[in-house]
Amino acid sequence: MRMPSSIAVAVAVMIAIFSVSWAARAADLVVPDPSIAPEEVVAIQMKALQFNDNPVADFGIAQTWNFAHPRNRAATGPLQRFAGMLKGAAYGTMLNHASHRIVAQESDGTRASFDVFMETTTGRMLHFMWAVELVDGGEFDNCWMTVAVSMPRDAGQGS
């Protein structure tokens, strides 16, 4: 059975709009760049996770994946597998969390570490140790990207 041409055109227009919308959302992702400082990398990822489903579902996870160091991508990827890990019991509290605070620790010019204190939606405070490293060579040469995030540790009650 053939669709009437007006319905076929409407379906084609809807598909085109959806495709353009998704492409625009993918274009909204911040990409690693040598001008982005180590603390900014962590801030970009934490803000994305805080508003995970804005502008589309799991946008924050995709943004976080964008800044995963190539070695981490090899260990935790592809993106679908990484998303499953973030939605799991250990890291799921990061998604749509209430607030966070990033505290710089050590940096030696090629690796920087941070304490991240995050308040969950239920008011629980969690502590993560976050490390970023300068990529040497390849597609992300001279960009800071995440190499390690600890399991969350309880840090008490928030506001």
DOMARLO-43597 format. One record per residue (C-alpha): x, y, z; residue in three letters. Coordinates in steps of 0.25 Angstrom, whole numbers, plus 5000, padded with zeros to 4 digits. Example, Ala and Ser with C-alpha at 12.3 -4.5 7.8 and 13.67 -1.06 7.14 Angstrom:
<rs>
504949825031ALA505549965029SER
</rs>
This chain:
<rs>
500050005000MET500550144996ARG500450265005MET499750384999PRO500850484995SER500350585005SER500650485016ILE501950445010ALA502350585010VAL501950615024ALA502650495029VAL503950535021ALA503850675027VAL503750615041MET504950525039ILE505750645034ALA505350735046ILE505750625056PHE507050595049SER507350745049VAL506950755063SER507850645068TRP509050695059ALA508850835066ALA508850765080ARG510150685076ALA510750825072ALA510350875085ASP511450785092LEU512650845096VAL513850785090VAL515250765096PRO516150885092ASP517550925097PRO516951055102SER516050985112ILE516750985126ALA516750855135PRO515750915145GLU514850955134GLU514850815128VAL514350765142VAL513350875143ALA512750845128ILE512550705132GLN511950725146MET510950835140LYS510550735129ALA510350625139LEU509550715148GLN508550745136PHE508750615129ASN507450615121ASP507550765116ASN507450795105PRO507150645102VAL507150515109ALA508650475113ASP509250595107PHE510050605120GLY510550465119ILE510950495104ALA511650625109GLN512450555120THR512850445110TRP513350555101ASN514450585111PHE514850445114ALA516250425112HIS516550325100PRO517150225110ARG515850235118ASN514950225105ARG515650095102ALA515450045116ALA513950095118THR513450105104GLY512750115095PRO511750225099LEU510650125101GLN511450045111ARG511950175118PHE510550225119ALA510150085126GLY511250105136MET510850245139LEU509350205141LYS509850085150GLY509850085165ALA511250145167ALA511150265159TYR509650285157GLY509550395168THR510350485159MET509150495149LEU508250615152ASN508950645165HIS508650765173ALA509950835174SER511450815173HIS512750885177ARG514050865171ILE515350885179VAL516750885172ALA517750795178GLN519050755171GLU519550795158SER520950765151ASP520650825137GLY520250695131THR519250635142ARG518350715151ALA517450655162SER516150715169PHE515250675180ASP513850685176VAL512750695186PHE511350665181MET510050685187GLU509050585183THR507550615181THR507250545194THR508250645201GLY509350535203ARG510850595201MET511750505193LEU513250525190HIS513950485177PHE515450495174MET515550545159TRP516750545151ALA517050605137VAL518250585129GLU518850655117LEU518750575104VAL520050555097ASP519850535082GLY518650495073GLY517250555071GLU517250625085PHE518750665086ASP518950765097ASN517550755102CYS517150725117TRP516350605118MET515850515130THR516650395133VAL516050355146ALA514850375155VAL514750305169SER513650235174MET512750325182PRO513050335197ARG512050385207ASP512350525212ALA511150555221GLY509850635219GLN509750755210GLY508850875211SER
</rs>
